[in-house]
Amino acid sequence: MTLMILAMCAFVSLIVGIATEGWPKGAHDGLGIVASILLVVFVTATSDYKQSLQFRDLDKEKKKIAIQVTRSGYRQKLSIYELLPGDIVHLAIGDQVPADGLFLSGFAVSIDESSLTGESEPVMVSAENPWLMSGTKVQDGSCKMLVTTVGMRTQWGKLMATLSEGGDDETPLQVKLNGVATVIGKIGLFFAVVTFAVLVQKLFSRKILVGTQWSWAADDALELLEYFAIAVTIVVVAVPEGLPLAVTLSLAFAMQKMMNDKALVRHLAACETMGSATSICSDKTGTLTTNRMTVVKSCICMNAKEVSKQGTSDIPEKALKMLLQSIFNNTGGEVVKNKEGKQEILGTPTEAAILDFGLLLGGDFQAEREASQILRVEPFNSSKKRMGVVLKFPGGGVRAHCKGASEIILAACDKVMNANGEVASLQEGSLNQLKNTIDQFAGEALRTLCLAYIDLEGGVSAETPIPSSGYTCIGIVGIKDPVRPGVKESVALCRSAGITVRMVTGDNINTAKAIAKECGILRDGGIAIEGPDFREKSLEELNNLVPKIQVVAVTGDGTNDAPALHEADIGLAMGIAGTEVAKESADVIILDDNFSTIVTVAKWGRSVYVNIQKFVQFQLTVNIVALMVNFTSACLTGSTPLTAVQLLWVNMIMDTLGALALATEPPNDALMKRAPVGRQGNFISNVMWRNIFGQSLYQFVVIWLLQSKGKSFYGLYGYNSDLILNTLIFNSFVFCQQPCVPERSRCNRHLPNHNNRISGYLCKYNTTNNDAMVLQRFDRVFEHADCGDIEDDPCLSSNLAKQLVEFSSLSFLKDC
């Protein structure tokens, strides 16, 4: 719409100019407008093209999924883009099915096909129903899949080929600023109509006075066209078309830079919303900690020891056999040989730690797996906080192994393996000893898991549920997961920025408290609470309790976190440990699973918000001043000192270079020393309004003083005095914009809520007159206490230099 108005303005300007001044002099203004239109179109098209390339690269990054594949007899991790028909894919709960394929083997596999079929009911996959479709998600269970088709030949690919993926919706800030631009545009249109009406009324009044109201000449028509051009100029000046561009530039720039900082933004609005975050709820494992787990302590057969001092001779043979059977069969991991022939442990960090513990005890993974047949597997379930497996032995016996959260598994046990490796009843004394061991391990910031088994009677099938009680406790392991370097400093930085950090974890409450204290999250006066206790609180109790809660021990894995990630203002999923379901629900994916990266995301969010505030303050000031000057001048004198071409070039520079400079400023540490804006904060603050109107008033006074007193003050006379004066007014208008740019230039580092002064090294400008003004340091006119050196400036004529010294002594300029 703006470009259409500009094109109309160029057409009118060409007609008026050529008719009044002839060719080529009269065409200067019109051709200048055309040139500015072409330049704006070129710059905008180039910017849009670069952004489309950035978003395409980011979109590719979003779709990068690594999966476990067996190819040529070796299990390895590959990208979904490297899959080939014939590969065997290992799928677990929370994974996305990467290709069409056939079910080979697995247990209790439930597939969510809602993304493909729209049906919310999960589909059970087994040998009777073996089809697995690309794009669906594993809701429960685990399996192996034989890949049959990949890429665009899959059902998902064929569906996507018929659709075109749209871009991101407008962010809340873009919507808000589009509304601001619309309102200002309507105000500008109103002033343009009023200006045109006033000028036409003056023309009529003048013709009535001379008695020529009934005779109209070509000159009168040209004058009406000139008035129309003035009105169009006011509309062009008023419309802040650079606001949406500045937002898009800032968000795209932030997305690209955050990608370099290991944060993949999936939704554009997350860039700006993160800057308003007041609270961060973080998981413990892998986010606050390194997720490189090792079993450092164990309590096998009621004997607690450090693993480094643990020997197989300390464990009775019967207990050792049962322990290794439990470790190597009841696991979601695997011990394989890579291409170099070396042993490699695959699986989650927790599973890898326990498997490594089993190898340390002299166990053989393949031998244990071949010694029995797996009848049923129940993968880890966060509601039960445990996983289990049912084994059938060649001799006919059936046994179930279970492991999980120590408190849960221990509560399901009524027997224990004693120091001799014999099964004994779990008496109160032994139970208290085991509970104390769990608390001791947890107090040392160890993650505890309990291993247990139960012998089952005959007649058990793959459909028989695993028992929930009657187990024999084999032992407890304590897994160390060190706190990530820099987390404590990041938590402190969040606190200084007014952001509350809370830990939400499924670990033992004592482990959670120990890690929280080490990270600096749990402090004096803070509360650590377990999920069941939290849910029993009344609403009134929660209102008093929530501000004090710093640690919440609840259950949740990547898949079950998806609803919370979706409901949060900003959902952040872990790129390494997170499941595909969690990543799909998140707004931002933390590629390195590091809490410090979350702080970086918050810093970038604030940077986007502040950068756009700077641009809005800058552009609104320019627009208001130009509107006030042209409107008042048109109404009082019948002409405008700022022509359409001049204002178009100011707008063009503002909307391209200005937007690029202000909207792409990187964040600084000072941003994290302010309180967050919050959900209800006003985008244009009272301080910004003060700056905008204060600067506008100051600039209006300067320009109006030059327009009304400039000729007599500078002694400008002759046929080109208007040209000289308008050039001086335009350059003064340009230089006056520098104080509007907060915190950007070398000479103006103030934040939006600080007072700004006119300062800086400014480019020289000139006119084509005898007394042409050539200024290299405009601030010397306004700031120098000793202005004597201006008189000796070789760039200035002596007469003009003295006038500038006199001009700089005006009281209102000194006050600025």
N, C-alpha and C positions, 0 to 999 in steps of 0.2 A: 504494500500500500504506500509506504514511504517513497519507494522508488518511482511509483506512478505519479505521486505528487511532484517529485523532483523533475520528472520528465515533462510534466505539464508546465512547471516553472521555467524549465529550459526553453521550451517552445515559445512561451509568452515573452521571455527575456530576449530571445533572438528577434522576434517580430518587433518588439518595442525598440530594441537597440538599433537594428538596421534601419528602421523607419525614422528614428530621430537623429542618429549619428552617422548612418551610412556604413558601408562595408569597407574595411574589416573592423574598424574601431568599435562599431556598435555591436559586433558579434562576440566581443571578448567575454562578457558576463555569461551569455548563453552557452558558449563553447566551454567555459570554465565549469559550468554546472554539468554539462555532458561528460567532461573529463572526470569530474568527481564521481558521477554515477558509475562510469566504467571502472574506476579504480576500486570503489566500494564493492562492486559485483565481483571483480577479480579477487580482491582480498578475502571476501566472504566465501567464494567458491573454493579458493585454495585452503582456507581454514577448515571448511566442511569436509573437503577431500582428505586432509590430514587426519581429522578427527575420525572419519569413517575407517581409515586404515588402522588407527589406534584401537578403535572399538572392535574391529575385526580380529586384531591380534589378541585383545583381551578376551574376546569370545572364544577363540581357540584355546586360550589358557584355561578358561572356565571349564571347557569340556575335556581337559586332559585328565584321564583316570588311569591309575596304575593298578594292575590286577596280577594275581598269582596264576601262572600258566605252566603246564608241563608240556615241553616240546623236545622231541628227540631224546626222551628219557630223562631230561633234566628239568627240575622245577625252578622257575625264575620269575622275576617281576618284569612285566612288559606294559607298555602303553596300549590302550584299547585300539589305537590306530595301527598297531603292529600285529594285530591278531590275524590268523590265517585259518581257513577251514581245516579241520583235523586237529587243531590244538585242543588240549584239555584244560578247562578253566576251573579253578577252585573258588567256589562261592560260599560266603558266610553271611550271617545275619547283618542286614544293613547295606549289603553290596548292591550295585546296579548291574543288571544282566547286560553285558557289553555286546552281545551278538545273538543271533538265533542259534539254538542248539538243542541237543538231546540230553536228557537226564541219564547219567551213567550209574551213580551210586550216591547215597546220602541218607539223611535222617530228618524226619519231621519238617520237610521243606514246604514252606508256605510262601506263595508269590503274590505280591500286590500288583495287579495288572490295570489299576485304575487309570494310569497315564496313557494306556493303549486302548482299553475297551470302555473306560468310564465307569466300570463296575467297581464298587468299593469293597465288595466281599472278596477276601483272599482266596486264591486257588491252590489246592494241594497238588504238588508235583511228585510223582513216583514212577515206578516202572510201568504202571498201567496208564498213566497220563504223563508222558515224558517230555512234552514240548515246553521249551523255555524261549520267551520272546525278548528281543532286544528292547531296552528302555524300561523294562519292568524292574521291580526291586524285591530283594529277598527279605521278607518280613520276619521269617523265623526259620531256624534250622540251618543246615549246611549241606553242600553237595558238590559233586564233580559233574561238569557239563562238557559234552563233545560239541565243538563249534561246527556248524553246518554252513551258515552264510554270514557274511560280514558286510559292513558299509551300507550303501544304498540298496543292496539286494535284500536286506532284512525287512521285516514287516514295518518296523519303525522307520527305516530309511525310505520305504515307498510312501509312507504316510507323510513324512517331512518333505518329500519331493513335491507334494501337492500344496504345500503351505509355504508362505514366505514369512520369515520371522520378523516381527516388527521391532523397532528400537525401544529404548526405555521411555516410559511415560515421563511427563514433565515432573520435576521435583517440586516439593512444596514451596521452596524459595523461588523457583522459576515462575510458578503460578502467582505467587505474591507480587513479584516484580513485574510480571506481565500486567497485573491489575493496576499497579502504580503507573506504568507507562500508558495504559489506556486512559486513566483519569487525567494524567498530565496532558495527553493528546487532546482530550475533550476540552480541557481548560484553554489550551493553545488555540483550538478551533474557535472557541467562544471569543477570545481576544482578537483573533484574525477577523471574524465577522464584524465585531465592534469597530476595529480599526478601519476596515473597508467602508463601513457605514459612515464613520466620522469624516473620512477623507472625501467621500462622495458628497456628503452634506456640505463640506467646505467648498467644493467645486461648484455646487449648485448655488450656494450663498454668494460666491464671487461673481458668478454669471448673472445672478439676479441684480446685484449692485450695479453692474455695468449694462444691464438691460439686454443681455444676449441669451436669456434662458431658452428661447425658442429656436436659436440658430446654433447648430452643432457642426464643428469642423473636424477634420482628420486629427488635428492636434489634441482636441478634447477626447477623442476615442483613444488615442495613444496614452493620454494622461490617465484615463480609466484603466487601461491595461497595466500601466505602471503601478497604480494603486492595488490592482489585483495581484501583481507580482509581490508587492510589499506584504499583502495579507498571506500569500502562500509562503513567503519567507518566514513569517511568524509561526505558521503551522510547522514548517520544517524544523525551526529552532526548538519548538516546544516538545516535539516528539522525541523521547529518549530511546531511540531505537537500539542503542548500544547495550542496554541492560540485559536482555536475553543472551546476547553474544558474550558478554562478560561472564555471566553465570556458566554458560556452556564451556567457555575457555577454561575457567577456573576449575570446574569439576573434571573436565577431561585431563587437564594438566595434573590435578591431584591424583586421579586414577592411575595415570602413567607412573608418577613418582612413587606412589604407594606400592605399586607392583615391584618397583626396584627395592622397596623396603620390606618385601616379603608379605605384602597384604594385597590379596586379589579382591577387588570390589566387584560384586556381581550386580548390584543395583545402584544406579547413579545417585539416588537420593541419600544413600548411606554416607557419602562423602560429607555432605553438609550436616546431616542429622547427628553424626558422631561428635561434632563440635559442641552440641548442646547436651551431651550425656552428663548426668549427675551421679550415676551409680554404675559400677561394673561388677557383675556377678561372674566369677571365674571358677572354672574347674581346677582341681589340684593336679591330678596326674597328667604329665606331659605339657602342662601350661605353666604352672608355677614351678614344676619340677622338670628334670631333664628327660624323663621317660626312658632312661637307660637303667633298667632294673637288674638287681643282683640279690640272690638269697644270701644274707650275711649272718642270720641266726636261725636256729631251728630247735624245736623241742620234739624229739622223736622218742617214743616209749617213755614219756615223762622225764626225759633228760634234756635240759636246755643247754645248748652250746653254741659257740661261734662256728660258722661253717669252715673258716680257715683252720680250725683245730679239730674239725669233725673227721673222723676216720671210719671206714666201714667196720673196723673191729669193735667200735663203740656201739654198733647197732646189732642186735640179735639177728641171726640169719633169716628167721621166719618173718620178722618185722621188715628187714631190708627187702626181701622178695616182694612183700605186700606193698611197700612204699614205691618201689620201682614199677610195679604193675599199675599202681594208681597214677604215677607221674606220666608214664609213656602211653597209657591208653586213654585216660580221662584228660584229654588236651585238645585244643584247637590248633596247636602248632604241629611242626613236623621237623624231624632231623633228616636231612638229605645230603647227598654228595654232589658238589658242584662239578663243573667241567674240569677243574684242576684236580679233582679227586679228594678234595678236602671236605670235612664235615661242616655243614652250615645249618643253623637253626632258623626256621621260618615261623612266623607267628607274631602275636602281639608281644610287647615288651614283658608283660607279666608271664605269659606262657613261655617265652624264651628263657626267662630267669629260672623258672621251675625245671624246664627241660635241661638247662645247663647244670642245675643242681643234681639232677638224675645222672647225667654223664659223669659229673665229678665223683659220684658214689660208685662208678664203675658199671653203670647200666648200659644195655644195648637196645637201642630203640627198635630196630628191625626185628630182633629176636623176641622182644616182648610183644610186638604187634602180631607176629606169626604164631605165638603160643596160644592164642585164643581168637574167637570170632566175635565181632561186635554186633550185638543184636539191636541195640537202640542207643541213640545219642540225644541228650537234651542239652542244647547249647546254653551258654550263660544267659540267664534271664534276670533283668534288673529288678523285677518284682519279687523273685525268689532269692536273688543274690547268690546263685550257685549254678553249677553245671554238673551233669552226671552222665554215666555211660553204663550199659549193661553188657557183660562179657559172658560168652558161653565157652566152656573148656572141652577139649576132646574127650575127657573122662565122663562128661555129662553134667558137671557142676555149673551153676549160674551165679554170678556175683555182680553186684552193682557198686561202682565207685562214685564218690561225690566229693566235690571241693567247692569252696566259696568263702564268703565272709565268715570269719572265725566264730562270731557270736551265734550266727544262724546255724552253722554246721554243728557246733558244740551242743547247741540246744536240741539237735536231732539225734544226739548220741546217748546211749545208755550203757555203753561198754567202752573200754579203753585197753590198748596194748601196754602192758606194764614194762618195767625195766628188763624183765627176762624174755620179753617178746610174746608173753602169754596174754590171752584175752581175759580181762577181769571186769567185774562190775564197776561202773563209774560211781564211786562213793562221793559223798559231799566233800571230803578232804581232797581227793584227786581233782574234783571239779573246781574247787576253789584254787588249787595250785595251777590248773590250766588257765583259769580266768586271770589270775595274777600274772602269769606268763604273757598272756595277750596284752594286758595293760602295760606290762613292763616293755614289751616290744613296741607297742603303740606310743608309749612315752618317749621312746628313742626315735620317733618319727619313722618307724618301720611299718610297712603295709603288711598286715597279717592275713594268711590264708590257712584254713584248716582242711586236712585230708582225712577221709573216712571211707569205710566200706561196709557192705552188708551181704551176707550169703543168702540167696533166694532159693525157694523150693522149685521143683520141676514144674513144667507147664507154663513157663514164662515165654511170651512171644514178643515180637517187635512192637506190638500194639499195647503191651502192658506198661502202665506208667511206672516210673521209678519211685520207690517208696520215699516218704518224707520223714520217717523216723525209724528208730531201732538200729542205728549205725554204731560201728566200732571206730573210735578215734585212733588214727594212726599217728598223727602228729600235727604240729603247727610250724609254719615257716614264716620268717620275718624278712620282707623284701625291702631293700634300701633303694630309694629313688631321690637322689640329691636335688636340692633346690637349684634352679638355674642361676647362673651368674647374672647379676644386674637386676634381679627381680625385686630385691629389697629397695634398691634405689628407685625403681620404677613405681613401686607402691607409694614411696614417700613423695615422689613427684606428683602422682595422682592426688594425694592428700593435699599438697600445697595448691593444686589446681581446683580444689573444691569437689573432687570426684571421690565418692566413697567406694572402696574396694571390698567386696565380700567373697569369701570362699564357699563354693557349693560343691560338695564331694560325696561320694558313696562310701568313703573309707570309714574306719573306726573313728569315733569322736575324739579319742585321745591322740590318734595319729594326726587327725585334721588340726587339732589345737596346737600340736607341736610344730607342724609345718607352718601354720598361720603365724605363730609367734616368731619363727625363724624368718618369715617373709616380712614381718612388720605389720601384718593385717590385724592380728588379735593384740589389742593393747589393754591397758588398765581401764576398767569400766565396760569393756566389750563383752559380749555374750556369745557362747557357742551352744548351739541347740541341735537336737536330733529331729528328724522329720516327723515322727509320730507325736512328739511333744508339741511341735510347732502347730500341727493340724488340730490339736485339741484346744488351742487357745481361742478365746472369744474375740470378736472384732475389736472391742474396747481394749482388751489386753494386747492385741496385735499392734494397735495404733501406738501404744506406749513402748512396745517391745522392739518393733522393726528397726527404729533408728539406732538401737544399741547392738543389734545382731551383726556380728562380723564373720561368723562361721556357721554354715548350715550343713549338717551331715544328712544328706538324703541320697536316694538311689538315682542312677541315671547313666546310661551309656550313650554313645553317639546317636543311635536310632531313636531312643526314647527322649532324647533332648530335642528332637525336631520340632514338636509343638511349642516348646518354650522359645526356641530360636525364632520360630515364625511369629510368635506373639510379641516378642521383645521389640523395642523401638529399633534397636540394632542387634541383629543376631550374628555372632562371630563363631565360625566353626573351625576346627583344627584341620589343616591340610594334610597332615601326616597320619595322625591317629584317628581323625574323624571318619565316620562312615559316609557313604555317598548320599544316604538319606539326609543326614545332618547338613552336609554341604549344600544340597538342593534347597534346604529350608533357610539357609543363612544368607545374610546380606554381604558379609565380608568373610573371606577365607584366609586364616592366618597360615601362610605356607610353611613357616618354620615352627609352628606350635609354641611360640615364645610369648610370654606375657608382655615383655618389653615392646613387642610389635603392636600389641593392643594400645599401649600408651602412644606409640607413633601414629596410629590411626586416629586417636583422639586429637593429637596435635595437628595433624593434617586437616581434620574436620574443623577445628577452630581457625586454622589458617584460611580455609576456603571462606568461612563466614566473615572473617575480618577483611579479607581481600575484596570481597564483594561490597562490604560496607564502605570501604575506601572509594571504590569506583562509583558507588551510588552518591556518596557525598560530593565527589568531584563533578560528576555529570549533572546532578540536580542544581548545583551552584551555577555552573555554566549556563544551563538552560534558563534558570530563573532570571539571571542577570540579562542575558540576551533578550528574553521576552520583555522584561521591564523597560530596557533601554529602547528597543525598537517600537514598543507600544506607545510609550510616553512621547517619544520623538515624533512618531507618525501623527499622533493626535495633536501635538502642539505646533510642530513645524511643517508637517506635510511630507516629510522625507525621513529616511532611516540612515543613521550613520554607519551601521553595520549591514553591508549588502548581502544578498543571497549567496553569492560566490564565497565571500569571506566566511560566512557562518557555516556554509557547507563544508569548506575545507577544515574548519575548526572541528565540526562534527565528525568528519571523516577520520581525522587524526585521533580524536577522542575515542571513537568507536573501534578503531583498529589498533594503533600503537598504544593508545592509552589503556584500552582494555587488556591488551596483551601484557603491558608492563605491570599494571596494578593487579590483575587477576591471576598472575602466575608467580607471585612472590612466594618463595619457600617459607616454611614455618621457622620460628625462632623460639628459644627457651622462654622468652618473656610471656608467650601466649599461655604457658602452663602455670603462670603465677596469678592468673585472673580466675574469678569464679565463673562457672559455666552459665551460659545464657538461660538454659532451661526451656521447657516446652512453651511457656507462656510469655517469654521475653519478646519485646518489640524489636523488630529488625532495625528500624530507623529510631535510634535512641534520642532522648532529649538533648544529649550533648551534641549529637549529629545535627539535630534541627537548629541548635544554637549556632553551630559552626556554619551551617548552610545559610541561614538568614543573616548572621553577622557578616559573613564574607560577601553575600549578595548586596547587603546595604552598603558596605564599604566600597565595593566595586562600582555600584550604581552611582554613588556620590562622586567618585573619581571621574568616571566617564561623563556624567552629566555636567560636572564642573568644567571639564575640557570642552564639552560641546557648547556650553553657554558662554564661557569666558576665555576659551582657548585662543581665538583669533586676536583679541585685544591683548591678552597676556603675552603671547609670542610675537605680536606685531605682524601677523600674517595678512597681507593684502594682495590684491591682484587676481587675475583670472583663475589661477590654480590654488587659491587659498583654501577652498573647500576640499580639494584633493589632499593637500598637505594635512589639514586638520583631521579628515577622516582616516588618513593613514596613521596619524598619531593616536587617534582614538582606538583604532583596531589593534595596534601593537600594544597599547596600554591594557586593552581588554585581554589580550593573549598572555601578557606577563603577569597580570593580576591573578591568573589561574593557578600559579605556582603554590600559593598558600593553601589552596584547596586540596592538594595532594598529600595526605598524611603518610608519614613514615616511608616514603618511597625513595626520594632523591638523596644525594649526598648531603645536601645542605638543609634538608627538612626531614628530620628523623622523628618527629613528634607523632604520637598516637592520636586517634580521633578525639580523645577527650583532653587533649592538651592544647594550649593556645599556640597558634601558628603565627609566624612572622614572615614578612617578605624578605627572602634571602636567596642566594644562590648564583651560580655562574650561568648566565643566560646567553643564548646565541644572539649574534648581532642581527639587526634588521635595518633596512634603509628605505628611503623614498627617493623619488627621482627629481627632487627640487634643489634649488641653489643652497638653501639652508637645510639640506637633507639630514635627517637625524640618523646617526650611526652609533648605537649604544652597544658596548660590549659587556658592561657590568651594570645592569639596570638597578641592582640593589644599592649601588653607590649613591644613587639619587635619593634613595629612601632611608638608607641605614648609616652612612658614614657620618660620624660626628664632625670630622674635619673634612669639609667638602672643597677645600682649596685645591686639592689635586685634580678635581674634575675640570677646573678651568684650564689646566695644562694638558688635558687629554688630547692627543693629536687627532683622534677620531672626530672631534667636535670642533665646529667653528667657534671662535672666541665669543661671539655674540650669543650663540645658542648655549654655550657652556655656562655663561653667566646667568642666562635665563633659567637654566636647569637648577643652578645653585639656589637661585631665588625661589624657584618652584619647590625645591626640597625643604625649604624652611617653613612651608605652610604648617600650621599647628596640627591639622587633622592627619597629615602624613607623618609627622613626628610621632604622634600617638600610635600609629599603626606599627 
